[in-house]
């Protein structure tokens, strides 16, 4: 039976969501139905559709008591909103239904696992959020919370682990048919760790072991884990809080981390081999993956950053969108990403130029727009003389622009939205390292109204940012300091 709290949320979202026109939203990125969106939840394939749930506050375009929003798609590019799936309406989740995951059950129902939150007065007078794990199951639209909730609590934590930082269960089924889940946790050293739990039926869980430990290497609390096999290796994704900068690989604040290694399922042993960031831009956090029916592993992240949430005005009808779905693959020990293959079906209006000389500022006929797929190759005009900078400006008019810049002598690229029209003095640019003294750079840039995603060297590194420049700013231009030559293939993208 649907609670009054969930019923009220559904009524409100239906009223407000209907007022938001398609032209006000991104073209092919999922945005919140109304109000606030953050982490992707329950990303799964069920009954012929992809289901994406998300952290959701329908009452305001700012973070608030977390519900689960819900949308479905057949291609991960065209989305249909369904009614909110969960609301904070039980004693164990009265202050929020935090992040989690989903799996189909053998009986045909869809099983949800999420973190329930309730505030508790502490002996020192502070209010703190106690976090427990909970289950719900249903037909893909309506879900009934499990009478045995919470299924995991502080009694199921290893020694020293905090009951205030115990969240974001990601379920999967092992090769032995046993349910497993990984959960973010904070141990006694205040660093992060990932815990592994097992279940025979998906409802009754027990602690198995500490799967991975931060040991104060990368930030503090490790949130939003995902754990899967890929190209003969095992991959652990997580989102560390309170990172310290380490060169151009890890930025300060809230980041994303990929650990690649091997996994001995019989002994539940994960052995790290390589570690690197997932996305090097401004706005990407809390990614989840799904295994598609054809075997592709696809990842979607929250296209926002806790350190830069104020870029969206608080009176906006919606706040928050998901990244482009990205196919994952391993190359040379790295996790690489490319836009989902289905994106090519949205392409139209091919415009192509080869061996275009760029010195100073350049515009090209037919190269403009805010929903664009561009592939660019840039190199020196004189092979013996590097240019000092190459830049693409987009979402551009006489007043505003966002830019992607490459400095070959430094071997760095930079995504910069300082002049995008934001009125907030927040995080507006990020850099990453792509190699010293490289004469040539290849990248693919995807624009969708309010975002940019740049895939460098066939997805070896990716940079993501949102920008809320007025959509009339649709110019694209190129700029060099020195002399360069460019090839470009550009398409319009039409949902």
N, C-alpha and C positions, 0 to 999 in steps of 0.2 A: 504494500500500500504506500502511495506517495505521501510524504509528510507535507504539512502546511508550509514549512519553510521552503521545501523544494518546489511546491506548487506555486508559491509566490514568486520565486525566482524565475520559473518558466513563464509565468504570465508577464512579468516585467520585461524579460529578454525578448519575448515575441513582439511586444508593443514597440520597444525601442529599436530592436533589430530591423523591423520592417520599415522604419523611417530612414535607414541608411541606404542610399542608392548604390548600385554597383559601381558607378563612376567615382564614388568617394572612397572606394576600397582599392587595394592592390588588384592587379589583373589575374594573377595565378599563384599568389602566396596566400595562405590561410591567415586571416586576421580574426580578432575576437568578434563574436556575433554582435556584442555591444559591451561597453565597459572595458575592463582590464583583462589582459592575457599575459601569463608567463609560461613556465615550463610545459613542453609536450608531455603528455601522459598516455599510457595505454595504447601506444602505436602498434596496431595489429591488423592482420588480414582475417576477416570473419564473414562467412556467408557471401563471398563474392565481392566484398567491398573492403577498402582500407578504412579503419576507424582511427581517428585522432581525437583524443580527449586532451584537455589542457587546463592548467591552473587558471581560475576565472573568478573575477569579482564583477558580476553583472550590474551592480548598483552604482558604480562610479568608475571613471577611467583612471583610477589609481588603485594600488594594492589594497586589499581588504580581506575580510573573512573568505577563505578559499572554498570555492565550489569546483566542480568539474564541468567545463564546457564540452561540447561534443559536435563533431562534424564527420561526414563520410565522403569518400571519393572512390571512383573506379580507376582513376589514372594518376592520382596524387597532385593534380593540377587544377581540376574543377571540383569545388567543394560544395556540399549541401549541409546546411546547419540542421542539427537535431536538437531536441530539448536538452537542457542541462541534465547531466547524468547523476550527479551527487551534490548534496548540500550538507552543511554542518548542522546536523539535526539529531545527534545522539550524544549521550554524556561523554563518550570517549573521543568524539570529534567535534565538539560544540564550538571550538574556536578555529576550525579549519580542516578541510579534507585536502591534505598536501599531496605531493606527487606520488605516482605509482605506475603500474603496468597492467596489461591484460593478456589473457590466453583463452582460446576456446576450450571448453570442457567436452569430454566424450559424450555427455548427454545432450549436447547441442547448445548449451547456454554459454554466454561469454562471462568469464571470471575476471573481476577487477581486484587488484590488491593496492592499497593506498595507505598513506600515513595519516592517522587521526591525531589531532592536536587539541589539547585542553590546557588552559592556564591554571596554574596552581601557586598559591601563596607560599613563599619559602620562609624558613625561620628568620632570615635576615631582613624580612619585610618586602623583598622583591617578588614580583610576579614572573614566573617562568613557564615556558611551554613544554609540557610533558608530551613526548611523541611515542605513539604505539602503531602497530601494523594491523590493518583491518581488511576484511574481504566483503565483496558484494558480487552478486551474480544476476544475470537477466537475459533478456531476449535481444540485446543490442540496442534497445531504446530505453527501457525501464529496468531498473536494477533494485534488488532487495538486499539490504545489508544482512550479513550473516549473524544469526542469533548468538554465536559463540565469540563475537568480537569483544575485545581485541584478541587477535590470534598470536601476537607477539608483543611482549611488554618488557619492562626492565628486568623481569625475572628470567628472560631469555637472552640476556646480554652477557658477553664474557667479562671477566673481572676488570674493573677500572673503566669500562665504557660508560659514557654519559647517557642518561635517559632523556636529556634535553636535546641531544643531537643524534638522532636515530631515525633515519628517514629515507624515502625514495626507493622502495623495493622494485627491482626489475626481475620478473619471473622469466624462466626458460625451462625447457624440458631437455634432459640429458639423453645421451644415446641409449641409456638403460631404461628410459621411459619414466624416470623419477623427476618430479618437479623440483626445481631449485630456484632460489632467488638471491641476488646480491643486494645489500643494503648499505648505505653510507652511515658512518659512525665516527664518533670522536673518542679516542682512548684517553687514558690518564695523562699522557704527555701533551694534551691539547692539540695534537696533530690529527691527521685524518687516517681512516682505515676503511677497508671494505670487508663486510661480513658475509659469509655464505650460510644459507639455511636450506633445508631439504624437507620435502613432503611427499607422501605417497598419493594423496588425493587432492592436493591443492588447497586444502583447508586447515589441516593440522601440521604445523611446522615445528622444526627443532633446529637449534643452533648446531652447525657443523664445524666451522673453524673461521679463523681470520684469514681471508683469501689474499689480501694485499695490505701492506702497511706503508704509510707515508714517511714516518720517521723524520718529520719536519724538513723534508726535502722540497716539497712543492705546496706552498700555502699551508692552510690549517685544515678545517673540516673539508672532507671530500664528499660532495653531494652527487646525486643523480648518476649512479653507476649503470653501465651496460656491459655485458660480457658475452662474447660470441666467437665462433670460429670463422676464419676468413683466409682463403688461399693457403691452407695448410698450417696456419698459425692461429693463436688465440689472441683476441684483442679485448682489452679492458678500457672503457671510456669512463672518465669521471670529470667533475667540475670542481676544482679546488677554490675555496674562498681565501681571501687575504694573501694572495701571491706576492712575492717579491720579484722585482725585475731581475732577469738574467740575460744580459745582452739584448738581442732582438728575438730570442726564442720564447721567453716568458715575460709577460707584462705584469705590472703591479695591479692588484685588485682581484677581481673574480675572473678566472680563466678556465680553459678546457685542456684536458690532458689525455693522451693516448699512450697506453702501455701495451707493447706487442711482445709476445713470448710463446711459451709452450704450456700445455695443460695436460696433466696426468689425471684424467677423470676418476680412475679407480681410487687414487689417493687424495683427490681434490687438491692437487698441487699446481699452482700457477707460478711459472718461472719467468721473470722479466728479462727481456733481451734488449729492447730499444724503447725509448721514451721521448715524446715530443708533443708540441702543441697540436691541437686539431684545427683551429682557425686563428689567423694572425691579425684579424681586423678588429673593429670596435664592438660589433654587436653580434655575438654568438655565444650561447650558453645552454647547458642542460640538454645535450642532444640525446635522442633515442633512435634506435634502429628497428627495422622490420625485415624479415626474410620474405622476399616476394615469391609467388608460386613458381617463377622461372629460375629461382636460385640466386637472384641478385640481392645483395645486402644494401638497403637504402637507409640513409640517415637524414633526420630533420632536427634542427635545433631551434630554440627560442631566439629570434632575431632582435635581441635587445641586450643590454648590459646593465646590471644593478648599479653601476657607477655612473650611468648616463641616462637613467629613465626619464629625467625631466625634459628630454628633448621633445617629447610629445606634450602638448598643452593639456592641463587638467580638465578643461571643458570640452575636449575632443569627444566625439560620439563613440570612438573605439580607440584603444591603445594596446598595441602589441600585435606582432605577426610572426609567423614561422618562416624559417629559411626555405629556400628551394630544396626539394628532395634531391639528395646526392647519392649516386652510386659509389660504393666503397670498393677499393682494391689495393693490394699491396704491390709496391715496386721498390726494389733496392732497400728493403727493410723499413719502408715508410708507409703510413696510411695515406693513400691518395684518394681524391674525390673528384667526381665529374658530374655535371648536371644530368639529371635523369634523362634517359634516352627519349622518353615521350615528349620532352620539351620541343624536339625538332618538329613535331606535328603542329605546333603553334606558329612556326616560321612562315613569313610571307615577304614579298617585296625585296628580293635579294639585290644588294648593291655591292659592287666589288671594284677595288682599285689595286693595282700592282705598281711597285717601284715608284711610289709617290715621294718626291723630295720634300722634306720638312725642315724649314729654317725659320725660326720665329713662329708666328701664329698662323694656323691654317684651318679653314673650314672646307668641307667637301660636300658638293651637292648630293642630296639624298641621305646624308648621314646626320640624322637628328632623331629626336623622340625620347620618350620616357619609358617605353616598353620595347626593349631592344636586346638583341643577341649579337655581339660583335666578337670576331676573332682577329687579333692583330699580331703582326710580326714586325718588329722594329730593329734596325741595324745601322751601322755607320754608313754614310754616303761614301766616304773614303775609308777603305778597310784598314788603313794604317793610322787613322785618327778618330778617336772616340768622341762623340758628343758628350757634353757634361750633364745634360738633363733632357728627358723626354716626358711629356705629360699629356694626359687626356682630361679635358674638362667636360663635364656633363651636367644635366639639369641646370643649364646655363642660360642666363639672359644678361642684360646690361648691369644687373646688380648682384646676382647670385651665381654660384657654381659650386660643385664638388669636384675633387680631382684625384686622379691616380697618377703618381709620378715615379719615374725610374731614374736613379743616378748610377750609371755604370761604373764609375771610378770607386764608389762606395760599395757597390753591390747590393744596394737597398732599394726597396719600393715603399711607397707611402700612400696611404689612403687618408684624405683630408677633407673634412666637411666644415671647416671654420667659416666659410663664406656661403653656407647653404641656406642661411636665413634664420638659424636658431638664435633665440634671445637668451639662451642659458650659457653660462661660462662653465661648461662641463667638458668631459673628454670628447675631443673632436678629431684626433688624428692618431694613427698608429703606423709603425714601420716594421718591416721584416727583411731579413737577409736572404738574398737569392744567389749570391756568388760574386767573387771578386773579378773586376775588370772584364765582365762579360760583354762581348760585342753585340750580342743578339738577345732579345727577350721575346718570348711568345706568351700570350695570355688571351683568355676569353672573358668577356665582361657581360654580365646579365643585369639589365635594368628593369625594374618593375615599379613604376610610379614613385614609390617612397623608399627604394632600397637599391643597393648595388652589391653584387657578388663577383669577385675577380678570381679566376682559376688560372694559376700561373704554372707554366711547364706541365701541361696536361694534368693539373690538379695536385701537383706535389705540394704546393702551398696555396691556401685560399684565404682571401680577405673579404670580410663582410661588414657592411655599414648600412644604417638607415639614414635617410635625410628627408625632411618634411617640407622641402621647398615647394612653393606654389607650382602647380602642374603646368602653368603657362610657360615656365622656364624649361624649354625642351631642346635647347641647343647643345651641340657636341662640337668641340674644337680640339685641335692638336697643337702642341707647342714644343719647340726644342731650343736649347742653348747649344749652339753648334749645328752641325749638319747631319741629318739622318735620312734614311729611306724607310718607307713603311708599306706593308701590304695590309689590306683590310677587307674582310667580308662582313657585311652587316645585314641583319634581318630585322624586320618588325615582328613583334610577338603579339598575336591576337588570340585571346582565349576562345 
